[in-house]
């Protein structure tokens, strides 16, 4: 169950927006970027501490009541681990979070952040390598009782997830340790979900590739010969212009699906019911407005043709839409969450700072796993009566 905090996280949201603005700048000042990240983490810790402390004061700490309300109750192993965190005054060196806690962090990530679920983010647990198969090649016809023909082995390849590390800074105020294991676990889990979601969405959408120690994002193309990673240019323009029977919208999206139905090497692939449209939160209302109708009984219904799913992401520039095919992008986290002390002066006094690391990576199957389009949605101003 996703954590639902009753307090506000306004300071964190403001610092996060400032950090993401810096990340997207063409020329980045590493010092300012690092400071912006630290400020975001500090704001997250402060907002979380204030919110959780307020909830502790207002709720009964009875496990049965909390369970009935859908609140957080720990397993015996989780309770033992976080009691040890409290006794030690923080994480032991090289501490690894319990597997069940890691699973809940992943569940919270994909439930609270629809883009990560839509991309198909996988949690490989402790495994950092896996075998990937190409269903179009993993077979061979041959004569009965004859030798097995064909290069079936060429249909399989090994993928490595442990190439890149995603690091979150866990600032744990010492006062938080006095609230008990349930609230310490909830604090750490919420902090990691918020921190990792920022890093994952950036990496899986705008990641600049191995040369920058980042994933290859959906917004990027890769040169097969040189390996150079570049930002996609728009394939076309979408107007979602109104028409009597919606043929303009249906036609524009028909062209998008048709383009995605052919891979980079010219092979056809099944894409129906697998298309996701990602737009900036500023543009999502315009897209919805052009695809919303009022039924005969007065209800308003929003739906895109061909069962296209719409999700929001601040990683997408305004006036642009990114379409991708589910299953054509590899995105995974692996290796567990490993905590280490981080010796550095903190903006928050009376707190311990830890780095919590996990392996993560992402890359498209080819440059046509996703396509970028320009949005040109216009609305006519209402004409005055009698004009």
Secondary structure as a PSIPRED ss2 file (coil, helix, strand):
# PSIPRED VFORMAT (PSIPRED V4.0)

   1 X C   1.000  0.000  0.000
   2 X C   1.000  0.000  0.000
   3 X C   1.000  0.000  0.000
   4 X C   1.000  0.000  0.000
   5 X C   1.000  0.000  0.000
   6 X C   1.000  0.000  0.000
   7 X C   1.000  0.000  0.000
   8 X C   1.000  0.000  0.000
   9 X C   1.000  0.000  0.000
  10 X H   0.000  1.000  0.000
  11 X H   0.000  1.000  0.000
  12 X H   0.000  1.000  0.000
  13 X H   0.000  1.000  0.000
  14 X H   0.000  1.000  0.000
  15 X H   0.000  1.000  0.000
  16 X H   0.000  1.000  0.000
  17 X H   0.000  1.000  0.000
  18 X H   0.000  1.000  0.000
  19 X H   0.000  1.000  0.000
  20 X H   0.000  1.000  0.000
  21 X H   0.000  1.000  0.000
  22 X H   0.000  1.000  0.000
  23 X H   0.000  1.000  0.000
  24 X C   1.000  0.000  0.000
  25 X C   1.000  0.000  0.000
  26 X C   1.000  0.000  0.000
  27 X C   1.000  0.000  0.000
  28 X C   1.000  0.000  0.000
  29 X C   1.000  0.000  0.000
  30 X H   0.000  1.000  0.000
  31 X H   0.000  1.000  0.000
  32 X H   0.000  1.000  0.000
  33 X H   0.000  1.000  0.000
  34 X H   0.000  1.000  0.000
  35 X H   0.000  1.000  0.000
  36 X H   0.000  1.000  0.000
  37 X H   0.000  1.000  0.000
  38 X H   0.000  1.000  0.000
  39 X H   0.000  1.000  0.000
  40 X H   0.000  1.000  0.000
  41 X H   0.000  1.000  0.000
  42 X H   0.000  1.000  0.000
  43 X H   0.000  1.000  0.000
  44 X H   0.000  1.000  0.000
  45 X H   0.000  1.000  0.000
  46 X H   0.000  1.000  0.000
  47 X H   0.000  1.000  0.000
  48 X H   0.000  1.000  0.000
  49 X H   0.000  1.000  0.000
  50 X H   0.000  1.000  0.000
  51 X H   0.000  1.000  0.000
  52 X H   0.000  1.000  0.000
  53 X H   0.000  1.000  0.000
  54 X H   0.000  1.000  0.000
  55 X H   0.000  1.000  0.000
  56 X H   0.000  1.000  0.000
  57 X H   0.000  1.000  0.000
  58 X H   0.000  1.000  0.000
  59 X C   1.000  0.000  0.000
  60 X C   1.000  0.000  0.000
  61 X C   1.000  0.000  0.000
  62 X C   1.000  0.000  0.000
  63 X H   0.000  1.000  0.000
  64 X H   0.000  1.000  0.000
  65 X H   0.000  1.000  0.000
  66 X H   0.000  1.000  0.000
  67 X H   0.000  1.000  0.000
  68 X H   0.000  1.000  0.000
  69 X C   1.000  0.000  0.000
  70 X C   1.000  0.000  0.000
  71 X C   1.000  0.000  0.000
  72 X C   1.000  0.000  0.000
  73 X C   1.000  0.000  0.000
  74 X C   1.000  0.000  0.000
  75 X C   1.000  0.000  0.000
  76 X H   0.000  1.000  0.000
  77 X H   0.000  1.000  0.000
  78 X H   0.000  1.000  0.000
  79 X H   0.000  1.000  0.000
  80 X H   0.000  1.000  0.000
  81 X H   0.000  1.000  0.000
  82 X H   0.000  1.000  0.000
  83 X H   0.000  1.000  0.000
  84 X H   0.000  1.000  0.000
  85 X H   0.000  1.000  0.000
  86 X H   0.000  1.000  0.000
  87 X H   0.000  1.000  0.000
  88 X H   0.000  1.000  0.000
  89 X C   1.000  0.000  0.000
  90 X C   1.000  0.000  0.000
  91 X C   1.000  0.000  0.000
  92 X C   1.000  0.000  0.000
  93 X C   1.000  0.000  0.000
  94 X C   1.000  0.000  0.000
  95 X E   0.000  0.000  1.000
  96 X E   0.000  0.000  1.000
  97 X C   1.000  0.000  0.000
  98 X C   1.000  0.000  0.000
  99 X H   0.000  1.000  0.000
 100 X H   0.000  1.000  0.000
 101 X H   0.000  1.000  0.000
 102 X H   0.000  1.000  0.000
 103 X H   0.000  1.000  0.000
 104 X H   0.000  1.000  0.000
 105 X H   0.000  1.000  0.000
 106 X H   0.000  1.000  0.000
 107 X H   0.000  1.000  0.000
 108 X H   0.000  1.000  0.000
 109 X H   0.000  1.000  0.000
 110 X H   0.000  1.000  0.000
 111 X H   0.000  1.000  0.000
 112 X H   0.000  1.000  0.000
 113 X C   1.000  0.000  0.000
 114 X H   0.000  1.000  0.000
 115 X H   0.000  1.000  0.000
 116 X H   0.000  1.000  0.000
 117 X H   0.000  1.000  0.000
 118 X H   0.000  1.000  0.000
 119 X H   0.000  1.000  0.000
 120 X C   1.000  0.000  0.000
 121 X C   1.000  0.000  0.000
 122 X E   0.000  0.000  1.000
 123 X E   0.000  0.000  1.000
 124 X C   1.000  0.000  0.000
 125 X C   1.000  0.000  0.000
 126 X C   1.000  0.000  0.000
 127 X C   1.000  0.000  0.000
 128 X C   1.000  0.000  0.000
 129 X E   0.000  0.000  1.000
 130 X E   0.000  0.000  1.000
 131 X E   0.000  0.000  1.000
 132 X E   0.000  0.000  1.000
 133 X E   0.000  0.000  1.000
 134 X C   1.000  0.000  0.000
 135 X C   1.000  0.000  0.000
 136 X C   1.000  0.000  0.000
 137 X C   1.000  0.000  0.000
 138 X C   1.000  0.000  0.000
 139 X C   1.000  0.000  0.000
 140 X C   1.000  0.000  0.000
 141 X C   1.000  0.000  0.000
 142 X C   1.000  0.000  0.000
 143 X C   1.000  0.000  0.000
 144 X C   1.000  0.000  0.000
 145 X C   1.000  0.000  0.000
 146 X C   1.000  0.000  0.000
 147 X C   1.000  0.000  0.000
 148 X C   1.000  0.000  0.000
 149 X C   1.000  0.000  0.000
 150 X C   1.000  0.000  0.000
 151 X C   1.000  0.000  0.000
 152 X H   0.000  1.000  0.000
 153 X H   0.000  1.000  0.000
 154 X H   0.000  1.000  0.000
 155 X H   0.000  1.000  0.000
 156 X E   0.000  0.000  1.000
 157 X E   0.000  0.000  1.000
 158 X E   0.000  0.000  1.000
 159 X E   0.000  0.000  1.000
 160 X E   0.000  0.000  1.000
 161 X C   1.000  0.000  0.000
 162 X C   1.000  0.000  0.000
 163 X C   1.000  0.000  0.000
 164 X C   1.000  0.000  0.000
 165 X E   0.000  0.000  1.000
 166 X E   0.000  0.000  1.000
 167 X E   0.000  0.000  1.000
 168 X E   0.000  0.000  1.000
 169 X E   0.000  0.000  1.000
 170 X E   0.000  0.000  1.000
 171 X E   0.000  0.000  1.000
 172 X E   0.000  0.000  1.000
 173 X E   0.000  0.000  1.000
 174 X H   0.000  1.000  0.000
 175 X H   0.000  1.000  0.000
 176 X H   0.000  1.000  0.000
 177 X H   0.000  1.000  0.000
 178 X H   0.000  1.000  0.000
 179 X H   0.000  1.000  0.000
 180 X C   1.000  0.000  0.000
 181 X H   0.000  1.000  0.000
 182 X H   0.000  1.000  0.000
 183 X H   0.000  1.000  0.000
 184 X H   0.000  1.000  0.000
 185 X H   0.000  1.000  0.000
 186 X H   0.000  1.000  0.000
 187 X H   0.000  1.000  0.000
 188 X H   0.000  1.000  0.000
 189 X H   0.000  1.000  0.000
 190 X H   0.000  1.000  0.000
 191 X H   0.000  1.000  0.000
 192 X H   0.000  1.000  0.000
 193 X H   0.000  1.000  0.000
 194 X H   0.000  1.000  0.000
 195 X H   0.000  1.000  0.000
 196 X H   0.000  1.000  0.000
 197 X H   0.000  1.000  0.000
 198 X H   0.000  1.000  0.000
 199 X H   0.000  1.000  0.000
 200 X H   0.000  1.000  0.000
 201 X H   0.000  1.000  0.000
 202 X H   0.000  1.000  0.000
 203 X H   0.000  1.000  0.000
 204 X H   0.000  1.000  0.000
 205 X H   0.000  1.000  0.000
 206 X H   0.000  1.000  0.000
 207 X C   1.000  0.000  0.000
 208 X E   0.000  0.000  1.000
 209 X C   1.000  0.000  0.000
 210 X H   0.000  1.000  0.000
 211 X H   0.000  1.000  0.000
 212 X H   0.000  1.000  0.000
 213 X C   1.000  0.000  0.000
 214 X C   1.000  0.000  0.000
 215 X C   1.000  0.000  0.000
 216 X E   0.000  0.000  1.000
 217 X C   1.000  0.000  0.000
 218 X C   1.000  0.000  0.000
 219 X C   1.000  0.000  0.000
 220 X E   0.000  0.000  1.000
 221 X E   0.000  0.000  1.000
 222 X E   0.000  0.000  1.000
 223 X C   1.000  0.000  0.000
 224 X C   1.000  0.000  0.000
 225 X C   1.000  0.000  0.000
 226 X C   1.000  0.000  0.000
 227 X C   1.000  0.000  0.000
 228 X C   1.000  0.000  0.000
 229 X E   0.000  0.000  1.000
 230 X E   0.000  0.000  1.000
 231 X E   0.000  0.000  1.000
 232 X C   1.000  0.000  0.000
 233 X C   1.000  0.000  0.000
 234 X C   1.000  0.000  0.000
 235 X C   1.000  0.000  0.000
 236 X E   0.000  0.000  1.000
 237 X E   0.000  0.000  1.000
 238 X E   0.000  0.000  1.000
 239 X C   1.000  0.000  0.000
 240 X C   1.000  0.000  0.000
 241 X C   1.000  0.000  0.000
 242 X C   1.000  0.000  0.000
 243 X C   1.000  0.000  0.000
 244 X C   1.000  0.000  0.000
 245 X C   1.000  0.000  0.000
 246 X C   1.000  0.000  0.000
 247 X H   0.000  1.000  0.000
 248 X H   0.000  1.000  0.000
 249 X H   0.000  1.000  0.000
 250 X H   0.000  1.000  0.000
 251 X H   0.000  1.000  0.000
 252 X H   0.000  1.000  0.000
 253 X H   0.000  1.000  0.000
 254 X H   0.000  1.000  0.000
 255 X H   0.000  1.000  0.000
 256 X H   0.000  1.000  0.000
 257 X H   0.000  1.000  0.000
 258 X H   0.000  1.000  0.000
 259 X H   0.000  1.000  0.000
 260 X H   0.000  1.000  0.000
 261 X C   1.000  0.000  0.000
 262 X E   0.000  0.000  1.000
 263 X C   1.000  0.000  0.000
 264 X C   1.000  0.000  0.000
 265 X C   1.000  0.000  0.000
 266 X C   1.000  0.000  0.000
 267 X C   1.000  0.000  0.000
 268 X E   0.000  0.000  1.000
 269 X C   1.000  0.000  0.000
 270 X C   1.000  0.000  0.000
 271 X C   1.000  0.000  0.000
 272 X C   1.000  0.000  0.000
 273 X C   1.000  0.000  0.000
 274 X C   1.000  0.000  0.000
 275 X E   0.000  0.000  1.000
 276 X E   0.000  0.000  1.000
 277 X E   0.000  0.000  1.000
 278 X E   0.000  0.000  1.000
 279 X E   0.000  0.000  1.000
 280 X C   1.000  0.000  0.000
 281 X H   0.000  1.000  0.000
 282 X H   0.000  1.000  0.000
 283 X H   0.000  1.000  0.000
 284 X H   0.000  1.000  0.000
 285 X H   0.000  1.000  0.000
 286 X H   0.000  1.000  0.000
 287 X H   0.000  1.000  0.000
 288 X H   0.000  1.000  0.000
 289 X H   0.000  1.000  0.000
 290 X H   0.000  1.000  0.000
 291 X C   1.000  0.000  0.000
 292 X E   0.000  0.000  1.000
 293 X E   0.000  0.000  1.000
 294 X E   0.000  0.000  1.000
 295 X C   1.000  0.000  0.000
 296 X C   1.000  0.000  0.000
 297 X C   1.000  0.000  0.000
 298 X C   1.000  0.000  0.000
 299 X C   1.000  0.000  0.000
 300 X E   0.000  0.000  1.000
 301 X E   0.000  0.000  1.000
 302 X E   0.000  0.000  1.000
 303 X C   1.000  0.000  0.000
 304 X C   1.000  0.000  0.000
 305 X H   0.000  1.000  0.000
 306 X H   0.000  1.000  0.000
 307 X H   0.000  1.000  0.000
 308 X C   1.000  0.000  0.000
 309 X E   0.000  0.000  1.000
 310 X E   0.000  0.000  1.000
 311 X E   0.000  0.000  1.000
 312 X E   0.000  0.000  1.000
 313 X C   1.000  0.000  0.000
 314 X C   1.000  0.000  0.000
 315 X C   1.000  0.000  0.000
 316 X C   1.000  0.000  0.000
 317 X C   1.000  0.000  0.000
 318 X C   1.000  0.000  0.000
 319 X C   1.000  0.000  0.000
 320 X E   0.000  0.000  1.000
 321 X E   0.000  0.000  1.000
 322 X E   0.000  0.000  1.000
 323 X E   0.000  0.000  1.000
 324 X E   0.000  0.000  1.000
 325 X E   0.000  0.000  1.000
 326 X C   1.000  0.000  0.000
 327 X C   1.000  0.000  0.000
 328 X C   1.000  0.000  0.000
 329 X E   0.000  0.000  1.000
 330 X E   0.000  0.000  1.000
 331 X E   0.000  0.000  1.000
 332 X E   0.000  0.000  1.000
 333 X E   0.000  0.000  1.000
 334 X E   0.000  0.000  1.000
 335 X E   0.000  0.000  1.000
 336 X E   0.000  0.000  1.000
 337 X E   0.000  0.000  1.000
 338 X E   0.000  0.000  1.000
 339 X E   0.000  0.000  1.000
 340 X E   0.000  0.000  1.000
 341 X E   0.000  0.000  1.000
 342 X C   1.000  0.000  0.000
 343 X C   1.000  0.000  0.000
 344 X C   1.000  0.000  0.000
 345 X C   1.000  0.000  0.000
 346 X C   1.000  0.000  0.000
 347 X C   1.000  0.000  0.000
 348 X C   1.000  0.000  0.000
 349 X C   1.000  0.000  0.000
 350 X C   1.000  0.000  0.000
 351 X E   0.000  0.000  1.000
 352 X E   0.000  0.000  1.000
 353 X E   0.000  0.000  1.000
 354 X E   0.000  0.000  1.000
 355 X E   0.000  0.000  1.000
 356 X E   0.000  0.000  1.000
 357 X E   0.000  0.000  1.000
 358 X E   0.000  0.000  1.000
 359 X E   0.000  0.000  1.000
 360 X E   0.000  0.000  1.000
 361 X E   0.000  0.000  1.000
 362 X E   0.000  0.000  1.000
 363 X E   0.000  0.000  1.000
 364 X E   0.000  0.000  1.000
 365 X C   1.000  0.000  0.000
 366 X C   1.000  0.000  0.000
 367 X C   1.000  0.000  0.000
 368 X C   1.000  0.000  0.000
 369 X C   1.000  0.000  0.000
 370 X E   0.000  0.000  1.000
 371 X E   0.000  0.000  1.000
 372 X E   0.000  0.000  1.000
 373 X E   0.000  0.000  1.000
 374 X E   0.000  0.000  1.000
 375 X E   0.000  0.000  1.000
 376 X C   1.000  0.000  0.000
 377 X C   1.000  0.000  0.000
 378 X C   1.000  0.000  0.000
 379 X C   1.000  0.000  0.000
 380 X C   1.000  0.000  0.000
 381 X C   1.000  0.000  0.000
 382 X C   1.000  0.000  0.000
 383 X C   1.000  0.000  0.000
 384 X C   1.000  0.000  0.000
 385 X C   1.000  0.000  0.000
 386 X C   1.000  0.000  0.000
 387 X C   1.000  0.000  0.000
